[in-house]
Amino acid sequence: MTLRMSERRTSIIGAFLVALGPVSMALYTPAMPELVRAFATSEAAIKMTLSLYFGGFAFAQLVSGTLSDVIGRRSSTLIFMAIYLAGSLMAAFAPSIGVLLAGRLVQGVGASVGMTVARAIVRDQFTGTPAARIMNMIGMMLALGPAVSPTLGGIALGLFGWQSIFFLMVGFALMACFTVQFFMVETVTPDRSKGRLRPILRAYGELLTDSRFVSSTFVIAGAVGALYAWATMLPFVLIGQVGLTPTEFGVGMLMQSGLFFSGTVTVRLLMRRFTPQALVPAGLAFIGMASLALSFTMHALQPTFLSVMAPVGIYAFGIAFVMPYMMTACMVPFPHIAGTASAMMGFIQMSSGLIGGALAALVGAPALALGTIIPGFGLISIASYFWYRRTVRLRPLIAPTAAETPFRKAAE
């Protein structure tokens, strides 16, 4: 028999696990120009460290999510956190660009478990508005991580050098292992039969042929995928073209994180009067306005800090309105394969960021890429929401009463 955690404990643990992925991706972005010099390599090789991290993170979710259904949430998290720790140590002591690339790939594989398990433990225990409240916190960390991390990374880089950034990740890995070991309880009954090839393929087939899942996932991919995509572009626009120092870049990213935090606080207050679903169109309106503004400023004007970061901040503000409901909507119809559903959602989301980064590399000019690719993500998110609404009218997610009934409340 599985145990249950309180809403508060689930929120804290889930938010912390989710934060590991984006923090590890974005923490060292201010150091990217410095790493080019430190390893006497090319800018393209350093950009590849992000691509490999994205790739490892995206594809490993398909394993970590399914494994959490097979052996349980706690055991799978501890296994992948050990992998993440190994990758962090490889990167910190990398003697060459080849070892750094390998370390980042291993890190991505290990960090993948945080996102899949965090969403799965929510679906194991809660649905409806309680789940949306938790997803609001998880969504905050999912988007806030890439915004705050460059600030911390820029400060660490300025004070202690690039290796200190990876030592911070070592600390995060140890803290995650401690948290899971002593504060997280198992929320699902492990089922080893789900580890066989045929049930795995059947589960993924069920997800990919369900338009409710695909449409809601693409809404998230267009919103959060943009965060991951622009993380690969902003350092080269703001440092390389605008002329900010790495520390100034890190501090400047607080504009994005501040607007996103304002959005999450606003959403939390509005959920007292409105359903989470009612807030999604407002968020998409902000994303649409930001996409249009970014397209204009990057194509028609010389990049400045405000011409770049004002639209980015507004986009981030809009994401805060979209995430709580859409993340819940993805998971609601699939309680029997919650880990696999979370894994596929995360895979599509991270793959969109990987594709965005790859397209940016093909475009070459960072400002042009930023003003073309990110508005494209906004368009995908908005169009997918219209698809989602049409799909749910034809095939509702769940009966309204059931959607609002969480599992029994546990002790703290």
C-alpha positions as CSV (number, residue, x, y, z in Angstrom):
1,M,0.0,0.0,0.0
2,T,1.4,3.4,-1.0
3,L,1.6,6.4,1.3
4,R,0.5,10.0,0.7
5,M,2.2,13.3,1.3
6,S,0.5,16.6,2.1
7,E,0.0,19.2,-0.6
8,R,2.7,21.4,1.0
9,R,5.3,18.7,1.1
10,T,4.5,17.5,-2.4
11,S,4.8,21.1,-3.6
12,I,8.2,21.7,-2.0
13,I,9.7,18.4,-3.1
14,G,8.3,18.5,-6.6
15,A,9.4,22.1,-7.1
16,F,13.0,21.3,-5.9
17,L,13.3,18.2,-8.2
18,V,11.9,20.2,-11.2
19,A,14.4,23.0,-10.6
20,L,17.4,20.8,-11.0
21,G,16.9,20.4,-14.8
22,P,16.6,24.1,-15.8
23,V,19.2,25.2,-13.2
24,S,21.8,22.8,-14.6
25,M,21.0,24.0,-18.1
26,A,21.1,27.7,-17.4
27,L,23.4,28.1,-14.4
28,Y,26.5,28.2,-16.6
29,T,25.2,30.2,-19.5
30,P,27.1,33.3,-18.4
31,A,30.3,31.3,-18.5
32,M,29.9,30.2,-22.1
33,P,32.1,32.9,-23.6
34,E,34.7,32.2,-20.9
35,L,34.6,28.5,-21.6
36,V,35.5,29.2,-25.2
37,R,38.7,30.8,-24.0
38,A,39.4,28.4,-21.2
39,F,39.3,25.3,-23.4
40,A,40.8,27.2,-26.5
41,T,37.8,25.9,-28.5
42,S,35.1,27.3,-30.8
43,E,31.9,29.0,-29.9
44,A,30.1,26.1,-31.7
45,A,31.7,23.5,-29.5
46,I,30.6,25.3,-26.3
47,K,27.0,25.6,-27.7
48,M,27.2,21.9,-28.2
49,T,27.4,21.4,-24.4
50,L,23.9,22.8,-24.2
51,S,22.7,20.7,-27.1
52,L,24.1,17.5,-25.5
53,Y,22.5,18.4,-22.2
54,F,19.2,19.0,-23.9
55,G,19.5,15.7,-25.8
56,G,20.4,13.7,-22.7
57,F,17.6,15.3,-20.7
58,A,15.0,14.9,-23.3
59,F,15.6,11.2,-24.3
60,A,16.4,10.0,-20.7
61,Q,13.0,11.2,-19.6
62,L,11.5,8.3,-21.6
63,V,13.5,6.0,-19.5
64,S,13.3,7.7,-16.1
65,G,9.5,8.2,-16.3
66,T,8.7,4.6,-17.2
67,L,11.3,3.3,-14.7
68,S,9.4,5.3,-11.9
69,D,6.3,3.3,-12.8
70,V,8.2,0.0,-12.7
71,I,10.4,0.3,-9.5
72,G,8.8,3.3,-7.8
73,R,9.3,7.1,-7.6
74,R,11.9,7.1,-4.8
75,S,14.2,4.4,-6.2
76,S,14.3,5.8,-9.7
77,T,15.0,9.3,-8.4
78,L,18.0,8.2,-6.3
79,I,19.4,6.2,-9.2
80,F,19.3,9.1,-11.6
81,M,20.5,11.6,-9.0
82,A,23.6,9.5,-8.7
83,I,24.1,9.8,-12.4
84,Y,23.6,13.5,-12.2
85,L,26.3,13.8,-9.5
86,A,28.7,11.8,-11.6
87,G,28.2,14.1,-14.5
88,S,28.6,17.2,-12.4
89,L,32.0,15.9,-11.1
90,M,33.1,15.1,-14.7
91,A,32.3,18.7,-15.8
92,A,33.9,20.3,-12.8
93,F,37.2,18.5,-13.3
94,A,37.1,18.4,-17.1
95,P,40.7,18.6,-18.5
96,S,39.4,19.0,-22.1
97,I,36.4,20.0,-24.1
98,G,35.6,16.4,-24.8
99,V,35.3,15.5,-21.2
100,L,33.2,18.6,-20.6
101,L,30.8,17.6,-23.4
102,A,30.5,14.1,-21.9
103,G,29.9,15.5,-18.4
104,R,27.1,17.7,-19.7
105,L,25.5,14.7,-21.5
106,V,25.6,12.6,-18.3
107,Q,24.2,15.5,-16.3
108,G,21.3,15.8,-18.7
109,V,20.5,12.1,-18.3
110,G,20.6,12.3,-14.5
111,A,18.6,15.5,-14.2
112,S,15.8,14.1,-16.4
113,V,14.2,12.2,-13.4
114,G,13.3,15.4,-11.5
115,M,10.8,16.7,-14.0
116,T,9.1,13.3,-14.7
117,V,8.9,12.2,-11.0
118,A,7.7,15.6,-9.8
119,R,4.7,15.7,-12.0
120,A,4.0,12.0,-11.4
121,I,3.9,12.3,-7.6
122,V,1.3,15.1,-8.1
123,R,-0.9,12.9,-10.3
124,D,-0.5,10.0,-7.9
125,Q,-2.1,12.0,-5.2
126,F,-4.1,15.0,-6.5
127,T,-6.4,16.1,-9.3
128,G,-8.4,19.3,-10.0
129,T,-7.7,22.6,-8.2
130,P,-5.3,21.1,-5.6
131,A,-3.2,19.7,-8.4
132,A,-3.2,23.0,-10.2
133,R,-2.0,24.8,-7.0
134,I,0.9,22.4,-6.8
135,M,1.6,22.7,-10.5
136,N,1.6,26.5,-10.0
137,M,4.6,26.0,-7.7
138,I,6.2,23.4,-10.0
139,G,5.6,25.6,-13.0
140,M,7.2,28.5,-11.2
141,M,10.4,26.5,-10.6
142,L,10.3,25.1,-14.1
143,A,10.4,28.6,-15.6
144,L,12.1,30.5,-12.8
145,G,15.2,28.2,-12.8
146,P,16.5,29.4,-16.2
147,A,15.8,33.0,-15.1
148,V,17.5,33.0,-11.7
149,S,20.3,30.6,-12.6
150,P,22.3,33.0,-14.8
151,T,22.3,35.5,-12.0
152,L,23.8,32.9,-9.6
153,G,26.1,31.6,-12.3
154,G,27.3,35.1,-13.2
155,I,28.2,35.9,-9.6
156,A,30.0,32.5,-9.1
157,L,31.9,33.0,-12.3
158,G,33.0,36.5,-11.3
159,L,34.1,35.4,-7.9
160,F,35.6,31.9,-8.3
161,G,35.8,31.0,-11.9
162,W,33.9,28.6,-14.2
163,Q,34.6,25.4,-12.1
164,S,32.6,26.8,-9.2
165,I,29.5,26.7,-11.3
166,F,29.7,22.9,-11.5
167,F,30.6,22.6,-7.8
168,L,27.3,24.3,-7.1
169,M,25.6,21.5,-9.1
170,V,27.4,18.9,-7.0
171,G,25.9,20.5,-4.0
172,F,22.4,20.4,-5.6
173,A,22.8,16.7,-6.3
174,L,23.8,15.9,-2.7
175,M,20.9,18.0,-1.4
176,A,18.4,16.2,-3.8
177,C,19.6,12.7,-2.6
178,F,19.2,13.8,1.1
179,T,15.7,15.2,0.4
180,V,14.4,12.1,-1.4
181,Q,15.9,9.7,1.1
182,F,14.5,11.4,4.2
183,F,11.4,13.4,3.2
184,M,9.8,11.8,0.1
185,V,7.5,8.8,0.5
186,E,6.6,6.3,-2.2
187,T,3.4,7.4,-3.9
188,V,2.8,4.5,-6.3
189,T,2.8,0.7,-6.1
190,P,5.7,-0.5,-8.3
191,D,4.6,-2.7,-11.2
192,R,7.5,-4.6,-12.9
193,S,5.1,-5.8,-15.6
194,K,5.2,-2.2,-17.0
195,G,8.9,-2.6,-17.7
196,R,8.3,-5.1,-20.5
197,L,8.6,-3.8,-24.1
198,R,5.0,-4.4,-25.1
199,P,3.3,-2.5,-22.2
200,I,5.8,0.3,-22.7
201,L,5.0,0.6,-26.4
202,R,1.3,0.3,-25.7
203,A,1.5,3.1,-23.1
204,Y,3.3,5.5,-25.4
205,G,0.9,4.6,-28.2
206,E,-2.0,5.4,-26.0
207,L,-0.5,8.9,-25.3
208,L,0.5,9.8,-28.8
209,T,-2.9,8.8,-30.3
210,D,-4.9,10.8,-27.7
211,S,-5.4,14.3,-29.0
212,R,-6.1,15.6,-25.5
213,F,-2.6,14.7,-24.5
214,V,-0.9,15.9,-27.7
215,S,-2.6,19.2,-27.9
216,S,-2.1,20.2,-24.3
217,T,1.5,19.1,-24.5
218,F,2.1,21.3,-27.5
219,V,0.7,24.3,-25.6
220,I,3.4,23.6,-22.9
221,A,6.1,22.9,-25.5
222,G,5.5,26.3,-27.1
223,A,5.5,28.1,-23.8
224,V,8.3,26.5,-21.8
225,G,10.2,25.3,-24.8
226,A,10.8,29.0,-25.6
227,L,12.5,29.4,-22.3
228,Y,15.0,26.7,-23.0
229,A,15.5,27.9,-26.6
230,W,16.2,31.5,-25.7
231,A,18.6,30.4,-23.0
232,T,20.9,29.3,-25.8
233,M,20.6,32.7,-27.6
234,L,20.5,35.4,-24.9
235,P,24.1,35.1,-23.7
236,F,25.4,35.8,-27.3
237,V,22.9,38.6,-27.8
238,L,23.3,40.4,-24.5
239,I,27.0,39.7,-24.0
240,G,28.2,39.5,-27.5
241,Q,26.1,42.2,-29.2
242,V,24.8,44.5,-26.4
243,G,28.1,44.3,-24.6
244,L,27.1,43.2,-21.1
245,T,29.7,41.5,-18.8
246,P,28.8,38.0,-17.6
247,T,28.0,39.4,-14.2
248,E,25.8,42.1,-15.7
249,F,24.1,39.5,-17.8
250,G,23.3,37.4,-14.8
251,V,21.9,40.4,-12.9
252,G,19.9,41.5,-16.0
253,M,18.1,38.2,-16.1
254,L,16.4,39.2,-12.9
255,M,14.0,41.2,-15.1
256,Q,12.8,37.9,-16.5
257,S,12.6,36.1,-13.2
258,G,10.9,39.1,-11.5
259,L,8.1,39.3,-14.1
260,F,7.6,35.5,-14.0
261,F,7.4,35.6,-10.2
262,S,4.9,38.4,-10.4
263,G,2.9,36.3,-12.8
264,T,2.9,33.3,-10.5
265,V,1.8,35.4,-7.5
266,T,-1.0,37.0,-9.6
267,V,-2.1,33.5,-10.7
268,R,-2.2,32.2,-7.2
269,L,-4.4,35.2,-6.1
270,L,-6.7,34.9,-9.2
271,M,-7.2,31.1,-8.5
272,R,-9.2,32.1,-5.5
273,R,-11.9,33.5,-7.8
274,F,-11.3,31.9,-11.2
275,T,-10.7,28.3,-12.3
276,P,-7.1,27.5,-13.5
277,Q,-8.5,27.0,-17.0
278,A,-10.0,30.4,-17.2
279,L,-6.5,32.0,-16.8
280,V,-5.0,30.3,-19.8
281,P,-6.3,32.6,-22.5
282,A,-4.9,35.6,-20.6
283,G,-1.5,34.0,-20.5
284,L,-1.6,33.2,-24.2
285,A,-2.5,36.9,-24.9
286,F,0.7,38.0,-23.1
287,I,2.7,35.4,-25.0
288,G,1.3,36.6,-28.3
289,M,2.0,40.3,-27.5
290,A,5.6,39.4,-26.4
291,S,6.1,37.4,-29.6
292,L,5.1,40.3,-31.9
293,A,7.2,42.8,-29.9
294,L,10.3,40.5,-30.0
295,S,9.9,39.9,-33.7
296,F,9.7,43.6,-34.4
297,T,12.6,44.7,-32.2
298,M,15.0,42.0,-33.3
299,H,14.4,42.6,-37.0
300,A,14.0,46.4,-37.1
301,L,16.1,47.8,-34.2
302,Q,19.6,47.5,-33.0
303,P,19.5,45.2,-29.9
304,T,19.6,46.9,-26.5
305,F,19.0,45.4,-23.1
306,L,15.4,46.7,-22.9
307,S,14.5,45.8,-26.5
308,V,15.5,42.2,-25.7
309,M,14.4,41.7,-22.1
310,A,11.1,43.6,-22.1
311,P,9.4,41.1,-24.5
312,V,11.2,38.2,-22.9
313,G,9.9,39.2,-19.5
314,I,6.3,39.7,-20.8
315,Y,6.5,36.2,-22.4
316,A,7.6,34.8,-19.0
317,F,4.8,36.6,-17.3
318,G,2.3,34.9,-19.7
319,I,3.8,31.4,-19.0
320,A,2.8,31.7,-15.4
321,F,-0.8,31.8,-16.4
322,V,-0.6,28.9,-18.8
323,M,1.4,26.3,-16.8
324,P,-0.8,25.3,-13.8
325,Y,-3.8,24.2,-15.8
326,M,-2.1,22.8,-18.9
327,M,0.4,20.6,-16.9
328,T,-2.6,19.2,-15.0
329,A,-4.6,18.7,-18.2
330,C,-1.8,16.6,-19.7
331,M,-1.8,14.2,-16.8
332,V,-5.5,13.9,-15.7
333,P,-6.6,11.2,-18.2
334,F,-3.7,8.8,-17.5
335,P,-3.5,7.9,-13.8
336,H,-2.5,4.3,-14.7
337,I,0.7,5.5,-16.5
338,A,1.4,8.8,-14.8
339,G,5.2,8.4,-14.9
340,T,5.1,7.5,-18.6
341,A,2.8,10.5,-19.4
342,S,5.0,12.8,-17.5
343,A,8.0,11.5,-19.4
344,M,6.5,11.9,-22.8
345,M,5.3,15.4,-21.9
346,G,8.8,16.3,-20.7
347,F,10.4,14.7,-23.8
348,I,8.3,16.8,-26.2
349,Q,8.8,19.9,-24.1
350,M,12.6,19.6,-23.9
351,S,12.9,18.4,-27.5
352,S,11.2,21.7,-28.6
353,G,13.9,23.6,-26.7
354,L,16.6,21.4,-28.4
355,I,15.1,22.1,-31.8
356,G,15.0,25.8,-31.1
357,G,18.6,25.8,-30.1
358,A,19.6,23.9,-33.2
359,L,17.6,26.2,-35.4
360,A,19.4,29.2,-33.7
361,A,22.7,27.6,-34.6
362,L,21.6,27.2,-38.2
363,V,20.5,30.9,-38.4
364,G,23.8,32.0,-37.1
365,A,23.0,35.6,-36.2
366,P,21.8,35.5,-32.5
367,A,19.5,38.5,-32.7
368,L,17.8,37.3,-35.9
369,A,17.4,33.9,-34.4
370,L,15.8,35.3,-31.2
371,G,13.4,37.4,-33.2
372,T,12.3,34.6,-35.5
373,I,12.4,31.4,-33.4
374,I,10.8,32.6,-30.2
375,P,7.8,34.2,-31.9
376,G,7.4,30.8,-33.7
377,F,7.1,29.1,-30.3
378,G,4.5,31.6,-29.2
379,L,2.4,30.8,-32.3
380,I,2.7,27.1,-31.7
381,S,1.4,27.5,-28.1
382,I,-1.6,29.6,-29.1
383,A,-2.6,27.5,-32.1
384,S,-2.3,24.3,-29.9
385,Y,-4.6,25.8,-27.3
386,F,-7.4,26.2,-29.9
387,W,-6.8,22.6,-30.9
388,Y,-7.0,21.5,-27.3
389,R,-10.3,23.4,-26.6
390,R,-11.9,21.8,-29.7
391,T,-10.6,18.3,-28.6
392,V,-11.9,18.6,-25.0
393,R,-15.3,19.7,-26.2
394,L,-15.5,16.4,-28.1
395,R,-13.9,14.3,-25.4
396,P,-13.9,15.8,-21.9
397,L,-10.9,15.1,-19.6
398,I,-12.7,13.8,-16.6
399,A,-16.1,14.3,-14.8
400,P,-16.1,17.7,-13.0
401,T,-16.8,16.2,-9.6
402,A,-14.0,13.7,-9.9
403,A,-11.7,16.4,-11.1
404,E,-12.1,18.3,-7.9
405,T,-11.6,15.4,-5.5
406,P,-8.1,14.9,-4.3
407,F,-6.8,11.9,-2.5
408,R,-7.3,12.0,1.3
409,K,-5.2,14.6,2.9
410,A,-2.2,13.2,4.6
411,A,-0.4,14.3,7.7
412,E,2.4,16.8,7.3
